[in-house]
Amino acid sequence: MPTVRLALTVAAGAALWALGLTPFAWAYNLALAITVAWEAWTVHKALKRLGVERGIANALEIGAPHQVTLSLSNPTPIPLIVTVKDEPPMDFQWDALRKEANQLRPLLTAFIPARHSATVAYTVTPMRRGEFNFGDTDLRISTPLGLVQLPLRLSLPQTVRVLPNLSQARKYELLMRKMRLRDLGFRPMPLRGAGTEFASLRDYLPDDDPRWIDWNATARRSKLVSKEFELERGQNIVAVLDAGRVMATRLDGLTKFDHAVNAAAFLLYLAHRLDDRIGLMVFADRIFRWLPPRKGVRQWNAILQALRQAEPHLVEANYADAFTRLLQNLPRRSLLIVFTDLIDPDTSEALLTHARLSAEKHLVLVVALSDYELQTLLTEAPKEPTDVYRQAAAVVTLNDRLHAIAQLRERDISVLDTAPEGLFAALVEQYLLAKRKL
């Protein structure tokens, strides 16, 4: 593969012929031919000895950036310049330091000194859950002279699993284990009484509830000492995921169902680490997966596997079937966290009817991912006649949503209506409040 630099050097040789400098032209072009032959031969030998390895974790998290490294080793006595074009899965977004226009694959360049190694890297963000395969890696190799490049295509098969995103859960778990809820922006809650267990004593903090003060310890130490509590363990927490058509729309590149899966995994992981019994139901027109609440690592692994495989379906959700199964199989009072959306009156009415019946026995929390793009549509000035119709449809949809939320709350059913970026903190707060009511 000739390069632009070779074309320029050949043009310089042609200019010598045109100027009549025949002896110089012969010498120049002969030296150029020898140089090109030497570089082609050197690079050809390097092709057989160049080492390439791709590095990436076997398990990735949806919506989270992950680095892909390509390690290049040059065992030859000649420095090499290598241009690498990797092939990530089609469902991955990627970014690299050098991202050219209309470039469909990451393009990276590395200078590798003689008998040394070099590493290039780019970042991928998975946008779907499941198993995905990386493709081949294309290389273009030359010496620092850069007169010719030789192509090389390597097969580097690698399969990665994309799981629900638990990065937020791990951060919240650390804070919750230490009971440092004020770091999350929450005010201290009166944890004394049912639903709490005494853990330890610590120095009193200005925003502590005065009822937490241990006066005996305070008298011994001559300073205020506060009691610290743990949340009660062993309660039933069940995530109920609507996999129907209302969850197939997209927000921030992910479907609402993907956001719900991340949130459900987040909350169940925290509940699992706090020794609660965790369960899962995924349903649409029928029940796809039902895992009764249990404790243990095996139960968490089963839930994670079920969430990884779950996908939304373009059908109506059958709330009657789902809530009937829950009532039949949950004899103990449980926290049911229903991840769904409230779009049209028919869907909202079905959810309202069956959630009200379940709320007589269980504690029900409905998590409705708000479509903030509709709010944005209302604030934009219409530019075309069709924009007016879109805004009118948005007003109707938002009014139906607000009406459904009001009806649920009137029947003492908690509703969490939030955008994805505020979902995790709101879920933690609702979870902690619900544990005191179970």
TIMAR-796849 format. One record per residue (C-alpha): residue in one letter; z, y, x. Coordinates in steps of 0.25 Angstrom, whole numbers, padded with zeros to 4 digits, always signed. Example, Ala and Ser with C-alpha at 12.3 -4.5 7.8 and 13.67 -1.06 7.14 Angstrom:
<nodes>
a+0031-0018+0049/s+0029-0004+0055/
</nodes>
This chain:
<nodes>
m+0000+0000+0000/p-0005+0013+0007/t+0004+0025+0006/v+0001+0040+0005/r+0005+0042+0019/l-0006+0032+0024/a-0016+0039+0015/l-0012+0052+0022/t-0013+0046+0036/v-0027+0040+0033/a-0032+0053+0028/a-0027+0059+0041/g-0035+0049+0049/a-0047+0052+0040/a-0046+0067+0044/l-0047+0063+0058/w-0060+0056+0056/a-0065+0068+0048/l-0061+0078+0059/g-0069+0070+0069/l-0058+0065+0077/t-0063+0051+0078/p-0054+0046+0090/f-0042+0052+0083/a-0046+0046+0070/w-0048+0032+0076/a-0034+0032+0083/y-0027+0038+0071/n-0033+0028+0061/l-0031+0016+0070/a-0016+0020+0072/l-0015+0022+0057/a-0021+0008+0054/i-0012+0001+0064/t+0000+0009+0058/v-0003+0005+0044/a-0005-0010+0048/w+0008-0010+0056/e+0015-0004+0044/a+0009-0014+0034/w+0012-0026+0043/t+0027-0021+0045/v+0029-0019+0030/h+0023-0032+0027/k+0032-0039+0036/a+0044-0031+0030/l+0040-0036+0016/k+0044-0050+0019/r+0058-0046+0025/l+0062-0034+0016/g+0075-0038+0008/v+0077-0032-0006/e+0089-0035-0015/r+0093-0028-0028/g+0107-0026-0031/i+0113-0024-0045/a+0124-0029-0053/n+0121-0041-0062/a+0129-0035-0074/l+0125-0021-0078/e+0130-0012-0089/i+0121-0005-0100/g+0120+0010-0099/a+0126+0010-0085/p+0119+0013-0072/h+0119+0002-0061/q+0113+0003-0047/v+0102-0006-0042/t+0101-0007-0027/l+0089-0013-0019/s+0093-0017-0005/l+0082-0017+0005/s+0083-0024+0019/n+0073-0021+0030/p+0075-0032+0041/t+0062-0027+0049/p+0062-0018+0061/i+0054-0007+0054/p+0060+0003+0044/l+0054+0002+0030/i+0053+0011+0018/v+0054+0003+0005/t+0051+0008-0009/v+0057-0001-0020/k+0054-0002-0035/d+0063-0010-0043/e+0062-0016-0057/p+0074-0014-0066/p+0074-0020-0080/m+0066-0012-0090/d+0079-0009-0098/f+0086-0002-0087/q+0085+0013-0084/w+0085+0016-0069/d+0086+0028-0060/a+0083+0029-0045/l+0083+0040-0035/r+0068+0040-0035/k+0063+0039-0049/e+0048+0043-0050/a+0041+0047-0062/n+0036+0036-0071/q+0043+0026-0061/l+0047+0014-0069/r+0055+0007-0058/p+0065+0012-0048/l+0058+0016-0035/l+0066+0017-0023/t+0063+0019-0008/a+0072+0015+0004/f+0070+0017+0019/i+0075+0004+0026/p+0077+0005+0041/a+0074-0007+0050/r+0083-0019+0048/h+0091-0011+0038/s+0093-0011+0023/a+0092+0000+0012/t+0096+0000-0002/v+0090+0008-0014/a+0096+0009-0028/y+0093+0014-0042/t+0101+0014-0055/v+0098+0006-0067/t+0105+0008-0081/p+0103-0004-0091/m+0100+0000-0105/r+0101-0014-0112/r+0111-0025-0111/g+0106-0039-0107/e+0100-0046-0095/f+0089-0039-0087/n+0081-0042-0075/f+0077-0034-0063/g+0062-0035-0059/d+0055-0035-0046/t+0056-0025-0034/d+0044-0018-0028/l+0044-0013-0014/r+0035-0004-0006/i+0038-0005+0009/s+0033+0003+0021/t+0038+0008+0034/p+0042+0023+0037/l+0027+0025+0041/g+0024+0023+0026/l+0009+0021+0027/v+0009+0008+0019/q+0018+0001+0009/l+0019-0014+0006/p+0023-0018-0008/l+0033-0029-0011/r+0038-0035-0024/l+0051-0042-0024/s+0057-0051-0036/l+0071-0047-0037/p+0075-0054-0050/q+0089-0049-0055/t+0095-0050-0069/v+0106-0041-0073/r+0115-0041-0086/v+0117-0028-0093/l+0131-0028-0100/p+0138-0018-0109/n+0143-0006-0102/l+0158-0007-0098/s+0159+0004-0088/q+0167+0013-0098/a+0176+0001-0102/r+0180-0001-0088/k+0184+0013-0086/y+0192+0014-0099/e+0199+0000-0096/l+0205+0006-0083/l+0211+0018-0091/m+0215+0010-0102/r+0222-0001-0094/k+0230+0011-0087/m+0232+0017-0101/r+0227+0030-0096/l+0220+0034-0109/r+0222+0049-0106/d+0211+0047-0095/l+0201+0044-0106/g+0205+0057-0114/f+0214+0050-0124/r+0227+0056-0127/p+0239+0046-0126/m+0241+0038-0139/p+0255+0034-0144/l+0254+0019-0140/r+0269+0015-0143/g+0270+0005-0154/a+0261-0005-0160/g+0248-0008-0152/t+0255-0005-0138/e+0262-0012-0127/f+0272-0005-0117/a+0266-0006-0103/s+0273+0003-0093/l+0280+0016-0090/r+0274+0028-0083/d+0276+0043-0081/y+0275+0052-0093/l+0262+0060-0094/p+0261+0073-0102/d+0252+0068-0113/d+0260+0055-0115/d+0266+0053-0129/p+0281+0056-0128/r+0284+0044-0136/w+0280+0036-0123/i+0291+0041-0115/d+0301+0031-0110/w+0314+0038-0110/n+0322+0028-0103/a+0312+0028-0091/t+0312+0043-0092/a+0327+0044-0090/r+0327+0034-0078/r+0315+0041-0071/s+0319+0056-0075/k+0305+0058-0079/l+0296+0055-0092/v+0291+0041-0092/s+0281+0036-0102/k+0278+0022-0108/e+0264+0016-0106/f+0258+0007-0116/e+0247-0004-0117/l+0238-0006-0129/e+0241-0018-0137/r+0233-0030-0133/g+0226-0042-0140/q+0220-0034-0151/n+0206-0038-0158/i+0195-0028-0154/v+0181-0032-0159/a+0168-0024-0157/v+0158-0025-0168/l+0144-0021-0164/d+0133-0017-0174/a+0120-0022-0167/g+0111-0017-0179/r+0100-0007-0180/v+0109+0005-0180/m+0114+0002-0165/a+0100+0000-0160/t+0097+0015-0158/r+0099+0021-0144/l+0109+0031-0138/d+0108+0035-0123/g+0098+0024-0120/l+0107+0013-0126/t+0107+0008-0140/k+0119+0011-0149/f+0122-0004-0148/d+0122-0003-0133/h+0132+0008-0134/a+0140+0000-0144/v+0140-0013-0134/n+0145-0004-0123/a+0156+0002-0131/a+0160-0012-0137/a+0160-0018-0123/f+0168-0006-0118/l+0179-0007-0129/l+0180-0023-0129/y+0181-0023-0114/l+0193-0013-0115/a+0199-0021-0126/h+0197-0034-0118/r+0204-0028-0106/l+0215-0023-0115/d+0217-0038-0119/d+0212-0036-0133/r+0204-0047-0141/i+0189-0042-0141/g+0178-0047-0150/l+0164-0043-0153/m+0154-0043-0164/v+0139-0040-0163/f+0131-0039-0177/a+0119-0034-0184/d+0113-0041-0195/r+0121-0053-0191/i+0133-0055-0181/f+0127-0058-0167/r+0140-0060-0160/w+0155-0062-0164/l+0166-0063-0154/p+0180-0064-0160/p+0190-0056-0153/r+0196-0063-0141/k+0203-0060-0127/g+0198-0063-0114/v+0187-0062-0103/r+0179-0072-0110/q+0179-0064-0123/w+0175-0052-0116/n+0163-0059-0108/a+0158-0064-0122/i+0158-0050-0128/l+0151-0044-0116/q+0141-0055-0117/a+0139-0053-0132/l+0138-0038-0130/r+0127-0039-0118/q+0118-0047-0128/a+0120-0039-0140/e+0108-0030-0145/p+0106-0022-0157/h+0097-0027-0168/l+0088-0019-0178/v+0095-0024-0190/e+0105-0020-0200/a+0120-0023-0196/n+0127-0033-0206/y+0141-0026-0206/a+0145-0036-0217/d+0143-0048-0209/a+0150-0042-0196/f+0162-0037-0203/t+0164-0050-0211/r+0164-0058-0199/l+0174-0049-0193/l+0183-0050-0205/q+0182-0065-0205/n+0185-0067-0190/l+0195-0056-0186/p+0208-0060-0193/r+0216-0051-0184/r+0215-0035-0185/s+0205-0031-0175/l+0198-0018-0170/l+0183-0019-0175/i+0175-0009-0167/v+0161-0008-0174/f+0150-0002-0166/t+0139+0003-0175/d+0132+0015-0180/l+0132+0023-0193/i+0118+0027-0196/d+0114+0025-0211/p+0123+0024-0223/d+0119+0009-0226/t+0124+0005-0212/s+0136+0013-0213/e+0140+0008-0227/a+0139-0006-0222/l+0148-0003-0210/l+0158+0005-0219/t+0160-0006-0229/h+0163-0017-0219/a+0170-0009-0209/r+0180-0005-0221/l+0183-0019-0224/s+0185-0023-0210/a+0194-0011-0208/e+0204-0017-0218/k+0208-0028-0208/h+0203-0023-0195/l+0202-0009-0187/v+0188-0005-0187/l+0181+0005-0178/v+0167+0009-0180/v+0160+0014-0168/a+0147+0022-0172/l+0139+0027-0160/s+0135+0041-0164/d+0120+0045-0163/y+0122+0058-0156/e+0107+0060-0154/l+0107+0063-0169/q+0117+0074-0167/t+0108+0080-0156/l+0096+0079-0165/l+0103+0088-0175/t+0106+0099-0165/e+0092+0100-0160/a+0083+0110-0166/p+0071+0103-0173/k+0058+0106-0166/e+0049+0098-0176/p+0049+0095-0191/t+0052+0080-0187/d+0065+0085-0180/v+0070+0090-0194/y+0069+0077-0200/r+0076+0070-0188/q+0087+0080-0189/a+0088+0077-0204/a+0089+0062-0202/a+0100+0064-0191/v+0108+0072-0201/v+0107+0061-0211/t+0111+0050-0201/l+0123+0058-0196/n+0128+0061-0210/d+0127+0046-0213/r+0135+0043-0201/l+0146+0053-0203/h+0147+0048-0217/a+0149+0034-0213/i+0159+0038-0202/a+0167+0045-0212/q+0167+0034-0222/l+0172+0024-0211/r+0183+0033-0207/e+0187+0035-0222/r+0190+0020-0222/d+0198+0021-0210/i+0188+0015-0201/s+0187+0021-0187/v+0174+0027-0183/l+0170+0030-0169/d+0157+0039-0169/t+0153+0043-0155/a+0142+0044-0145/p+0141+0034-0134/e+0147+0042-0123/g+0160+0044-0131/l+0161+0030-0136/f+0169+0023-0125/a+0181+0033-0125/a+0181+0034-0140/l+0181+0019-0141/v+0193+0018-0132/e+0201+0028-0140/q+0198+0020-0153/y+0201+0007-0147/l+0215+0012-0142/l+0218+0018-0156/a+0213+0005-0163/k+0222-0004-0155/r+0234+0004-0160/k+0230+0001-0174/l+0227-0014-0173/
</nodes>
